[in-house]
């Protein structure tokens, strides 16, 4: 969506070799697409987004959060 990666496998390579994601799982994108399902990933991201926004509205010491906001691409792929 932002033009940083051409394929989901590009992201998997970064996570496996850069961040130590277990190679046996194939990378986070492969794992999400083939084992969990994008609809389930979207469902959980929406739950985390709601919880983060609730925390922000209840406690003004928290900064506004938008990092759990699902991307348009994830929404489109999950449908």
C-alpha positions in Angstrom: 0.0 0.0 0.0 2.8 2.4 0.9 5.1 1.0 -1.8 7.9 -0.3 0.5 7.5 -4.0 -0.3 6.5 -5.5 -3.6 5.5 -8.9 -2.3 4.5 -10.4 1.1 7.6 -12.6 0.9 9.8 -9.4 1.0 8.4 -8.7 4.5 9.0 -12.3 5.5 12.6 -12.1 4.5 13.1 -9.0 6.6 11.5 -10.6 9.7 13.3 -14.0 9.3 16.8 -12.6 8.7 16.5 -9.2 10.4 14.3 -9.8 13.5 14.8 -13.6 14.1 11.2 -14.8 13.2 11.3 -18.6 13.2 12.1 -19.7 9.6 10.2 -22.9 10.1 7.0 -20.8 10.2 7.8 -19.2 6.8 7.7 -15.6 8.0 4.8 -13.6 9.6 3.0 -12.9 6.3 3.2 -16.5 5.2 2.0 -17.7 8.6 -0.9 -15.2 8.6 -1.9 -16.1 5.0 -1.6 -19.9 5.2 -2.2 -20.9 8.8 -4.3 -18.2 10.6 -6.1 -16.5 7.7 -6.3 -12.8 7.0 -9.9 -12.6 8.2 -8.7 -13.7 11.7 -5.8 -11.3 11.6 -8.1 -8.4 10.7 -10.5 -9.5 13.5 -7.8 -9.4 16.1 -6.3 -6.1 14.8 -9.8 -4.5 15.1 -10.1 -5.8 18.7 -6.6 -4.4 19.6 -7.5 -1.1 18.0 -10.7 -0.8 20.0 -8.9 -1.7 23.3 -6.1 0.8 22.6 -8.6 3.6 21.9 -10.6 2.8 25.0 -7.4 3.1 27.1 -6.6 6.4 25.5 -10.1 7.8 26.2 -10.1 6.6 29.9 -6.6 7.8 30.8 -5.4 11.1 29.4 -1.8 10.2 30.3 -1.8 7.9 27.2 -0.9 9.4 23.9 -3.3 8.9 21.0 -2.7 5.6 19.2 -3.3 4.7 15.6 -0.8 1.8 15.2 -3.5 -0.8 15.5 -5.7 0.9 12.8 -6.1 -1.8 10.1 -4.8 -0.8 6.7 -7.0 -0.6 3.6 -5.0 -3.3 2.0 -5.5 -5.7 5.0 -9.3 -5.0 4.9 -9.4 -5.6 1.1 -7.4 -8.8 1.3 -9.4 -10.2 4.2 -12.8 -9.8 2.4 
